[in-house]
């Protein structure tokens, strides 16, 4: 009788276990459009920052570990603070993960 009741319990759990297994497989699958999203995010952020007063020409690099901004207005402390706040709001990174550098003319 114990074996019979155990089989009934397993039969009842079959549905939830299947759902759990499918969920785990979906979590482990790599994202196919990650690079495209990152590129669009870089472009969007660059466009917004370039349009802000004093920022000037801008280059943006976003990675899993942080953000690097290179722009003409990086010498101005108030511009740098504005960039830091904007990038932090957009990406969720803290100021320790955001680097702002001055763009040098070639």
C-alpha positions as CSV (number, residue, x, y, z in Angstrom):
1,X,0.0,0.0,0.0
2,X,2.9,2.4,0.7
3,X,4.1,2.0,-2.9
4,X,0.7,2.7,-4.3
5,X,0.3,5.9,-2.3
6,X,3.7,7.0,-3.3
7,X,2.9,6.5,-7.0
8,X,-0.3,8.6,-6.5
9,X,1.6,11.4,-4.9
10,X,4.2,11.4,-7.8
11,X,1.3,11.4,-10.3
12,X,-0.1,14.5,-8.6
13,X,3.3,16.3,-8.7
14,X,4.0,15.5,-12.3
15,X,2.4,18.8,-13.6
16,X,4.1,21.2,-11.2
17,X,7.5,19.4,-11.7
18,X,7.1,19.7,-15.5
19,X,6.4,23.5,-15.2
20,X,9.4,23.9,-12.9
21,X,11.6,22.1,-15.4
22,X,10.5,24.2,-18.3
23,X,11.0,27.4,-16.2
24,X,14.5,26.3,-15.4
25,X,15.3,25.6,-19.0
26,X,14.0,29.1,-20.0
27,X,16.2,30.7,-17.4
28,X,19.3,28.9,-18.6
29,X,18.7,29.8,-22.3
30,X,21.0,32.6,-23.6
31,X,19.3,35.8,-24.7
32,X,19.5,36.2,-28.5
33,X,19.0,40.0,-28.8
34,X,21.2,41.2,-25.9
35,X,23.8,42.8,-28.2
36,X,21.2,44.6,-30.2
37,X,19.6,46.0,-27.0
38,X,23.0,47.1,-25.7
39,X,23.8,48.9,-28.9
40,X,20.5,50.7,-29.0
41,X,20.9,51.6,-25.3
42,X,24.4,53.1,-26.1
43,X,22.9,55.1,-29.0
44,X,20.0,56.4,-27.0
45,X,22.1,57.4,-24.1
46,X,24.7,59.1,-26.4
47,X,21.9,61.0,-28.2
48,X,20.4,62.3,-24.9
49,X,23.8,63.2,-23.4
50,X,25.0,65.0,-26.5
51,X,21.8,67.1,-26.5
52,X,22.4,68.3,-22.9
53,X,23.9,71.7,-22.4
54,X,27.7,71.7,-22.2
55,X,28.2,68.0,-22.9
56,X,29.1,68.2,-26.6
57,X,30.2,65.3,-28.7
58,X,29.8,62.1,-26.8
59,X,30.9,58.4,-26.9
60,X,29.2,55.8,-24.7
61,X,30.2,52.3,-23.7
62,X,27.9,50.2,-21.5
63,X,29.0,46.8,-20.1
64,X,27.8,44.5,-17.4
65,X,30.3,46.1,-15.0
66,X,29.8,49.8,-15.7
67,X,29.6,52.7,-18.1
68,X,32.3,54.8,-19.7
69,X,31.4,58.2,-21.1
70,X,33.8,60.2,-23.2
71,X,32.7,63.7,-24.0
72,X,33.9,67.3,-24.7
73,X,32.3,68.8,-21.6
74,X,33.9,66.5,-19.0
75,X,36.2,69.3,-17.7
76,X,33.2,71.2,-16.3
77,X,32.3,69.8,-12.8
78,X,28.6,70.7,-13.1
79,X,28.4,69.0,-16.5
80,X,30.1,65.9,-15.1
81,X,27.7,65.8,-12.2
82,X,24.7,66.1,-14.6
83,X,26.1,63.2,-16.7
84,X,26.7,61.1,-13.6
85,X,23.1,61.6,-12.5
86,X,21.6,61.0,-15.9
87,X,23.7,57.8,-16.6
88,X,23.0,56.5,-13.1
89,X,19.3,57.0,-13.5
90,X,19.3,55.4,-17.0
91,X,21.5,52.4,-16.1
92,X,21.0,51.9,-12.4
93,X,24.8,51.9,-11.8
94,X,26.2,53.8,-8.9
95,X,28.8,56.6,-9.3
96,X,31.6,54.1,-8.6
97,X,30.6,52.2,-11.8
98,X,30.5,55.3,-14.1
99,X,33.6,56.8,-15.6
100,X,33.5,60.2,-17.4
101,X,36.5,61.2,-19.5
102,X,37.3,64.2,-21.6
103,X,37.1,63.7,-25.4
104,X,40.4,64.8,-27.1
105,X,40.5,66.2,-30.6
106,X,42.7,64.2,-32.9
